[in-house]
Amino acid sequence: MSYPSMSEYREVLQNPRLAFKESELQNATVKQTPLGLPSLVSGGFALTACLTTQTGSRWAIRCFHKEVPDLQERYRYISNFLQNTNDIFFVKFKYEPEGIKVRGSWYPIVKMAWVDGQSLNGYIEDNLSQPSRLQGLADQIKQVSARLHALKMAHGDLQHGNILVRNNGSITLIDYDGMYVPQMPYKQSNEIGHVAFQHPERGQSFFNDKIDCFSSITIYLSLLCLATSSGKDIWNKYHTGENLIFSRKDYQDPANSTLFSELKKNSHVASLVSRFQEICLNRVEDVPSIEQFLNSNSKIILRKALPNRRLLPSISSPIAIQGQFNVFSASQIREIVQQDGNKITVCGKVSKVDYETFSEKIVFINFVSSQYKTDNYRPFTIVVFPNLLKNFYKVQNLQSPSDLKSFENKYFKVTGLLELYKKKNGDYTPQISLEDPYQLVEITKNEADRLLSGVDTPTTLNTVPTPVPPPPPPKKPASSS
């Protein structure tokens, strides 16, 4: 089954009355970006839009752009199981096999109650000077993990984007695509989670109530470390926008990890860090629960991991730690536009920084000359919307908007959701809109070359896809008249 692209979903979402089967959603309003387009957030197999109904109810509508094995049946098991629990960290949801119409065909959606709150990494960023709050979050992670363990279930993809912190400080779990619940007949997972939070050996065949053990420990220990006096420095040095502080490289080669070495010097967390370092080298099936991890009297099985486990080569710069996404040069326009709706990493040299005013001032960080054009596709661009600008300036150490000009002729890498934006003249701009200021990182030309050559990315990823013809331009939005 071929699923719609991000551009196709964005097109039909401009007219909910024609897009949705459910009457409540037909009359709803779709949240928009400052550019006047439906706002979509990527996560796993789906793109999520926020809809507000006429009664004021808000829903997160997950639209799938990749095929998920046994999606409907898996959600039936998950729904039946969660109906018998009353835990406040779960969200009510409904799977609709024929929820949204695209290209004349119906596709599934998950309708999930909207949660007011911040992503885990956003909350941490705002509370680095409040260690008691970070300690409180760590305690909640421990409690939620223990509860999932008691229920003999697992979320499947515990990470910063799937843990929201409500206004009252309580946490909520979202995105249940990869969840494991008792009585499921499946022997394989349909996803392996975000690699910045997963054991290096986790694969699809490891699918049971223990798949959250490693990520729970990772998140808990990260919060403990950030709650120490050196927490802010650790965050600024190791957070990339796609992790908390640990990365795939740390898990694969903990003996040579600068982060592990630094954390082991902190007496408040040293013993737990050493324990976690051993777990990284252990087999995935032997990772303990968080309760066992924290119990010094609990003996942990430490059978070493398989000897042929591939390690990433060492590199002096802590920025070259991404391993989750395909890597492209900013000049690979034909390849980049094929990634519409996917999270990717793009690196290259900034040619120009521009400002444009729509409803508010928006920053555009352009790669390659603006005169360069491939077919009807403009050069790759990074967009910084007004709601992120203040924090963006702080993270990038900029005193004023004019300082952005210092980016020109320097190399950067960015990881985010690739989308195609249609300009008034009919051209399309492949762009990534920043959601976290740490997504954009300055690098050297040598580091860019290493990333593009695949030296600092997993061999399982296709870093330079075979060139293919560009996709046809998205159709004009459907009219309700």
C-alpha positions as CSV (number, residue, x, y, z in Angstrom):
1,M,0.0,0.0,0.0
2,S,1.4,3.4,-1.0
3,Y,0.8,6.1,1.5
4,P,0.5,9.8,0.7
5,S,3.4,12.2,1.0
6,M,3.7,15.1,3.4
7,S,2.8,17.5,0.6
8,E,-0.3,15.5,-0.3
9,Y,-1.5,15.5,3.3
10,R,-0.8,19.2,3.7
11,E,-2.8,19.8,0.5
12,V,-6.0,18.0,1.7
13,L,-5.7,19.4,5.3
14,Q,-6.3,22.9,3.8
15,N,-9.9,21.7,3.4
16,P,-10.9,19.5,6.3
17,R,-14.5,19.3,5.1
18,L,-13.4,17.3,2.1
19,A,-10.5,15.5,3.8
20,F,-12.1,13.8,6.8
21,K,-14.9,11.2,7.1
22,E,-15.8,12.2,10.7
23,S,-18.2,15.2,10.9
24,E,-16.5,16.6,14.0
25,L,-13.2,16.8,12.1
26,Q,-14.8,18.1,8.9
27,N,-15.8,21.3,10.7
28,A,-12.6,21.7,12.6
29,T,-9.8,24.2,12.2
30,V,-6.3,23.0,11.4
31,K,-3.4,24.7,13.2
32,Q,-1.2,26.6,10.7
33,T,2.4,27.7,10.4
34,P,3.3,31.5,10.1
35,L,3.5,30.8,6.4
36,G,-0.2,29.9,6.4
37,L,0.1,26.2,5.8
38,P,-1.1,23.3,8.0
39,S,1.4,22.7,10.7
40,L,2.7,19.1,10.7
41,V,5.1,17.4,13.1
42,S,6.9,14.2,12.2
43,G,7.2,11.2,14.4
44,G,7.9,7.6,13.4
45,F,5.6,6.5,10.7
46,A,3.2,9.4,10.9
47,L,2.7,13.2,10.5
48,T,0.7,14.9,13.3
49,A,-1.7,17.8,12.8
50,C,-3.5,19.7,15.5
51,L,-7.3,20.3,14.9
52,T,-9.6,22.4,17.0
53,T,-13.3,21.5,16.7
54,Q,-16.2,23.9,16.9
55,T,-16.8,22.9,20.5
56,G,-13.2,23.8,21.4
57,S,-11.9,20.3,21.7
58,R,-8.4,19.8,20.3
59,W,-7.2,16.6,18.7
60,A,-3.8,15.3,17.5
61,I,-4.5,13.7,14.2
62,R,-1.8,11.2,13.1
63,C,-1.6,10.6,9.4
64,F,0.6,7.8,8.2
65,H,3.1,8.4,5.4
66,K,4.9,5.0,5.7
67,E,3.5,1.5,5.8
68,V,3.2,0.0,9.3
69,P,2.9,-3.8,9.4
70,D,-0.4,-5.0,11.0
71,L,-1.2,-1.4,12.0
72,Q,-5.0,-1.9,12.5
73,E,-4.7,-5.1,14.4
74,R,-1.9,-3.8,16.6
75,Y,-3.9,-0.8,17.6
76,R,-6.9,-3.1,18.4
77,Y,-4.8,-5.0,20.9
78,I,-3.4,-1.7,22.3
79,S,-6.8,-0.1,22.6
80,N,-8.4,-3.1,24.3
81,F,-5.6,-3.2,26.8
82,L,-5.5,0.5,27.7
83,Q,-9.2,0.6,28.1
84,N,-8.7,-1.5,31.3
85,T,-6.1,0.9,32.8
86,N,-6.7,4.3,34.3
87,D,-3.1,5.5,34.4
88,I,-3.0,9.3,33.8
89,F,0.2,9.2,31.7
90,F,-1.8,7.5,28.8
91,V,-3.9,9.5,26.4
92,K,-7.3,8.5,25.0
93,F,-7.2,7.6,21.3
94,K,-9.2,6.1,18.5
95,Y,-7.9,4.3,15.4
96,E,-9.9,5.0,12.3
97,P,-9.1,2.8,9.3
98,E,-10.8,5.2,6.9
99,G,-10.1,8.6,8.4
100,I,-8.7,10.9,5.7
101,K,-9.2,11.0,2.0
102,V,-6.2,11.6,-0.3
103,R,-6.0,11.1,-4.0
104,G,-9.5,9.8,-3.9
105,S,-8.7,7.0,-1.5
106,W,-9.2,6.6,2.3
107,Y,-6.2,6.2,4.6
108,P,-6.0,5.4,8.3
109,I,-5.6,8.0,11.1
110,V,-5.2,7.9,14.8
111,K,-7.3,10.5,16.6
112,M,-5.6,11.3,19.9
113,A,-6.6,13.8,22.6
114,W,-4.3,16.9,22.3
115,V,-1.9,17.3,25.3
116,D,-1.0,20.8,26.4
117,G,2.6,20.7,27.4
118,Q,6.2,20.8,26.4
119,S,8.4,18.1,24.9
120,L,10.8,16.6,27.4
121,N,13.8,18.3,25.9
122,G,12.0,21.7,25.7
123,Y,11.1,21.4,29.4
124,I,14.6,20.6,30.3
125,E,16.0,23.5,28.4
126,D,13.7,25.9,30.3
127,N,14.5,24.4,33.7
128,L,18.3,23.8,33.7
129,S,18.5,26.2,36.5
130,Q,15.8,24.3,38.5
131,P,17.5,21.0,39.5
132,S,14.7,20.0,41.8
133,R,12.3,20.0,38.8
134,L,14.7,17.8,36.8
135,Q,15.0,15.5,39.8
136,G,11.2,15.4,40.0
137,L,11.0,14.4,36.3
138,A,13.6,11.6,36.9
139,D,11.4,10.3,39.8
140,Q,8.4,10.3,37.5
141,I,10.3,8.4,34.8
142,K,11.2,5.8,37.4
143,Q,7.5,5.5,38.5
144,V,6.1,5.3,35.0
145,S,8.8,2.7,34.0
146,A,7.9,0.6,37.1
147,R,4.2,0.8,36.3
148,L,4.8,-0.3,32.7
149,H,6.9,-3.1,34.0
150,A,4.1,-4.2,36.4
151,L,1.6,-4.1,33.6
152,K,4.0,-6.3,31.5
153,M,3.8,-3.8,28.6
154,A,6.2,-1.4,27.0
155,H,5.8,1.9,25.0
156,G,8.5,0.9,22.4
157,D,9.9,4.3,21.7
158,L,10.5,6.3,24.9
159,Q,12.3,9.4,23.8
160,H,12.2,13.2,24.2
161,G,9.6,13.7,21.5
162,N,7.2,11.1,22.9
163,I,7.2,12.3,26.5
164,L,5.3,15.6,27.1
165,V,5.5,17.6,30.3
166,R,2.1,19.1,31.2
167,N,1.7,22.5,32.7
168,N,1.4,20.9,36.2
169,G,4.7,19.1,35.7
170,S,3.3,15.6,35.2
171,I,4.4,13.6,32.2
172,T,2.3,12.0,29.4
173,L,3.3,9.4,26.9
174,I,2.2,9.8,23.3
175,D,2.7,7.9,20.0
176,Y,1.7,4.3,20.6
177,D,2.6,2.8,17.1
178,G,5.4,0.5,18.5
179,M,3.7,-0.4,21.8
180,Y,3.9,-3.9,23.2
181,V,1.0,-5.2,25.3
182,P,0.3,-8.7,26.7
183,Q,-1.5,-11.2,24.4
184,M,-0.1,-9.6,21.2
185,P,0.7,-12.5,18.8
186,Y,3.5,-10.6,17.0
187,K,7.1,-11.8,17.3
188,Q,8.6,-8.6,15.8
189,S,8.3,-4.9,16.4
190,N,7.2,-2.6,13.7
191,E,9.9,0.0,14.8
192,I,13.0,0.0,16.9
193,G,12.7,3.5,18.4
194,H,15.0,6.5,18.3
195,V,18.6,5.3,18.3
196,A,19.7,8.0,20.7
197,F,17.6,6.2,23.3
198,Q,18.0,2.6,22.3
199,H,20.5,-0.2,23.0
200,P,22.9,-0.7,20.0
201,E,21.7,-4.3,19.5
202,R,18.0,-3.6,19.6
203,G,16.4,-5.0,16.4
204,Q,12.9,-5.9,15.3
205,S,13.1,-9.4,16.6
206,F,13.5,-8.1,20.2
207,F,9.8,-7.4,21.0
208,N,8.5,-8.0,24.5
209,D,7.8,-6.1,27.8
210,K,11.6,-5.4,28.2
211,I,12.0,-3.1,25.2
212,D,11.7,0.0,27.3
213,C,14.4,-1.0,29.9
214,F,17.3,0.7,28.2
215,S,15.6,3.9,27.2
216,S,14.1,4.3,30.7
217,I,17.5,4.0,32.2
218,T,19.0,6.4,29.6
219,I,16.3,9.1,30.3
220,Y,16.4,8.7,34.1
221,L,20.2,8.9,34.3
222,S,20.3,11.8,31.9
223,L,17.9,13.8,34.1
224,L,20.0,12.9,37.2
225,C,23.1,14.2,35.5
226,L,21.4,17.4,34.4
227,A,20.1,18.0,37.9
228,T,23.7,18.3,39.2
229,S,25.7,21.6,39.4
230,S,27.4,20.8,36.1
231,G,24.1,20.0,34.3
232,K,23.9,23.2,32.3
233,D,27.4,22.7,30.9
234,I,26.7,19.1,30.0
235,W,23.5,20.0,28.2
236,N,25.2,22.8,26.2
237,K,28.0,20.4,25.2
238,Y,26.2,17.2,24.4
239,H,22.5,18.0,23.6
240,T,21.9,18.0,19.8
241,G,18.2,18.5,19.5
242,E,17.8,14.7,18.7
243,N,18.9,13.4,22.1
244,L,19.1,14.4,25.8
245,I,22.8,14.0,26.4
246,F,23.7,10.4,25.4
247,S,24.1,9.3,21.8
248,R,24.4,6.2,19.7
249,K,28.1,6.6,19.6
250,D,28.3,6.6,23.5
251,Y,26.4,3.3,23.6
252,Q,28.5,1.7,20.9
253,D,31.9,2.6,22.3
254,P,31.5,3.7,25.9
255,A,35.1,3.1,26.8
256,N,36.1,5.9,24.4
257,S,33.1,8.2,25.1
258,T,34.1,11.7,26.3
259,L,30.6,12.0,27.9
260,F,31.0,8.8,30.0
261,S,34.5,10.0,31.1
262,E,33.2,13.4,32.1
263,L,30.2,12.0,34.0
264,K,32.2,9.5,36.0
265,K,34.1,12.4,37.6
266,N,30.9,13.5,39.2
267,S,30.6,11.8,42.6
268,H,26.8,12.3,42.7
269,V,26.3,10.0,39.6
270,A,29.6,8.2,39.1
271,S,28.4,4.7,40.4
272,L,25.3,4.7,38.2
273,V,27.2,6.0,35.2
274,S,29.7,3.1,35.6
275,R,26.8,0.7,35.9
276,F,25.2,2.1,32.8
277,Q,28.5,1.9,30.9
278,E,28.6,-1.8,31.5
279,I,25.0,-2.3,30.4
280,C,25.8,-0.6,27.1
281,L,28.3,-3.4,26.4
282,N,25.8,-6.1,27.5
283,R,23.3,-7.9,25.3
284,V,20.0,-6.2,24.8
285,E,18.0,-9.1,26.3
286,D,20.0,-8.8,29.6
287,V,19.4,-5.1,30.2
288,P,17.8,-4.8,33.7
289,S,14.6,-3.0,34.6
290,I,15.1,0.5,36.1
291,E,14.3,-1.0,39.6
292,Q,17.1,-3.5,39.2
293,F,19.5,-0.9,37.8
294,L,19.0,1.3,40.9
295,N,19.2,-1.6,43.4
296,S,22.8,-1.9,44.3
297,N,22.1,-5.3,45.9
298,S,20.5,-6.6,42.7
299,K,22.9,-8.7,40.7
300,I,22.8,-7.8,37.0
301,I,23.7,-10.4,34.4
302,L,26.6,-9.1,32.4
303,R,27.1,-11.4,29.5
304,K,29.2,-9.4,27.0
305,A,27.6,-8.3,23.7
306,L,28.3,-10.2,20.5
307,P,32.0,-9.7,19.5
308,N,31.1,-8.6,15.9
309,R,29.2,-5.5,17.0
310,R,30.2,-2.7,14.8
311,L,31.6,0.4,16.6
312,L,31.7,3.9,15.2
313,P,35.1,5.4,14.7
314,S,36.3,8.0,17.1
315,I,36.1,11.6,16.2
316,S,37.2,14.6,18.3
317,S,34.1,16.7,17.8
318,P,31.0,15.8,19.8
319,I,28.7,17.0,17.1
320,A,29.3,14.1,14.8
321,I,27.1,11.7,16.7
322,Q,23.9,11.4,14.7
323,G,23.0,8.0,13.5
324,Q,19.2,8.0,13.1
325,F,18.8,9.7,9.8
326,N,20.0,9.7,6.2
327,V,22.6,12.3,5.4
328,F,22.6,14.6,2.4
329,S,24.6,17.4,1.0
330,A,22.6,20.6,0.7
331,S,23.5,20.6,-3.1
332,Q,21.8,17.2,-3.6
333,I,18.4,18.8,-4.5
334,R,17.0,15.9,-6.5
335,E,17.8,13.5,-3.7
336,I,16.6,15.8,-1.0
337,V,13.1,16.5,-2.5
338,Q,12.5,12.7,-2.5
339,Q,12.6,12.9,1.3
340,D,9.4,15.0,1.6
341,G,7.9,14.2,5.0
342,N,11.0,12.4,6.4
343,K,13.5,13.4,9.0
344,I,16.9,13.8,7.5
345,T,20.3,15.4,8.1
346,V,21.5,18.0,5.7
347,C,25.0,19.6,5.7
348,G,26.7,22.2,3.6
349,K,27.9,25.8,3.4
350,V,25.5,28.7,4.1
351,S,25.3,31.2,1.2
352,K,23.0,33.8,2.6
353,V,20.7,34.6,5.5
354,D,17.5,36.5,4.7
355,Y,14.5,37.9,6.6
356,E,11.0,38.0,5.4
357,T,7.9,39.3,7.1
358,F,4.6,37.5,6.8
359,S,2.5,37.9,9.9
360,E,5.9,38.2,11.8
361,K,9.6,38.2,10.9
362,I,10.9,34.8,9.8
363,V,14.6,33.9,9.2
364,F,15.7,31.9,6.2
365,I,19.1,30.3,6.2
366,N,19.9,29.5,2.6
367,F,22.4,27.0,1.3
368,V,23.9,27.3,-2.2
369,S,23.2,30.5,-4.3
370,S,19.6,31.6,-4.5
371,Q,20.1,31.8,-8.3
372,Y,20.8,28.1,-8.5
373,K,17.8,26.1,-9.5
374,T,17.2,22.4,-10.3
375,D,14.1,21.9,-12.5
376,N,11.4,23.8,-10.5
377,Y,13.1,23.3,-7.1
378,R,15.0,26.1,-5.3
379,P,18.0,25.6,-3.1
380,F,17.7,24.0,0.3
381,T,16.7,26.4,3.1
382,I,16.4,26.3,6.9
383,V,13.4,28.3,8.4
384,V,13.4,29.8,11.9
385,F,9.9,30.9,12.9
386,P,9.3,33.8,15.4
387,N,8.3,31.5,18.3
388,L,11.8,30.0,18.3
389,L,13.9,33.1,17.5
390,K,14.6,34.2,21.1
391,N,15.9,30.8,22.2
392,F,17.7,30.3,18.9
393,Y,19.7,33.5,19.4
394,K,20.6,32.4,22.9
395,V,21.7,28.9,21.9
396,Q,23.7,30.2,18.9
397,N,25.3,33.0,21.0
398,L,23.9,35.8,18.9
399,Q,23.3,39.3,20.3
400,S,21.0,40.5,17.5
401,P,19.4,39.3,14.3
402,S,22.1,41.0,12.3
403,D,24.7,38.6,13.8
404,L,23.1,35.8,11.7
405,K,25.1,37.2,8.8
406,S,28.1,35.6,10.5
407,F,26.7,32.2,9.4
408,E,27.4,33.0,5.8
409,N,30.2,31.0,4.2
410,K,30.4,28.6,7.2
411,Y,29.4,24.9,7.2
412,F,26.4,23.7,9.2
413,K,24.4,20.5,9.6
414,V,20.8,20.4,10.5
415,T,18.5,17.4,11.3
416,G,14.7,17.8,10.9
417,L,11.6,17.2,8.9
418,L,12.0,17.9,5.2
419,E,9.1,19.6,3.5
420,L,8.4,21.2,0.1
421,Y,7.1,24.7,0.2
422,K,5.4,26.1,-2.9
423,K,6.3,29.7,-3.7
424,K,4.0,32.1,-5.5
425,N,5.9,31.7,-8.8
426,G,5.2,27.9,-8.8
427,D,8.7,26.9,-7.6
428,Y,9.2,24.6,-4.6
429,T,11.7,25.1,-1.8
430,P,12.9,22.0,0.1
431,Q,13.2,23.2,3.7
432,I,13.5,22.2,7.3
433,S,11.7,24.3,9.9
434,L,13.6,24.3,13.2
435,E,11.7,23.0,16.2
436,D,14.7,23.0,18.5
437,P,17.6,25.5,18.3
438,Y,20.1,22.7,18.9
439,Q,19.1,21.1,15.6
440,L,21.5,23.5,13.8
441,V,25.2,22.9,14.5
442,E,28.2,24.6,13.0
443,I,30.8,22.1,11.7
444,T,34.0,22.2,9.7
445,K,34.2,21.3,6.0
446,N,36.2,18.1,7.0
447,E,33.3,17.1,9.3
448,A,30.8,17.7,6.6
449,D,32.9,15.5,4.2
450,R,33.1,12.7,6.8
451,L,29.3,12.8,7.4
452,L,28.6,12.6,3.6
453,S,31.1,9.8,3.1
454,G,29.3,7.7,5.8
455,V,32.3,7.6,8.2
456,D,30.2,9.0,11.1
457,T,26.9,7.3,10.3
458,P,25.8,3.7,10.7
459,T,26.5,1.4,7.7
460,T,22.9,0.4,7.8
461,L,21.8,3.8,6.6
462,N,21.9,4.8,3.0
463,T,23.8,8.1,3.3
464,V,23.9,9.0,-0.4
465,P,20.9,7.5,-2.3
466,T,21.0,6.7,-5.9
467,P,19.8,9.7,-7.9
468,V,16.2,9.5,-9.0
469,P,13.9,11.9,-11.0
470,P,12.3,14.6,-8.9
471,P,8.7,13.9,-7.8
472,P,5.8,15.6,-9.6
473,P,4.8,19.0,-8.0
474,P,2.0,18.7,-5.5
475,K,-1.4,19.6,-6.8
476,K,-3.2,22.8,-6.0
477,P,-5.4,22.7,-2.9
478,A,-8.8,21.3,-3.4
479,S,-11.6,23.8,-3.4
480,S,-14.8,23.4,-1.4
481,S,-16.8,25.3,-4.0
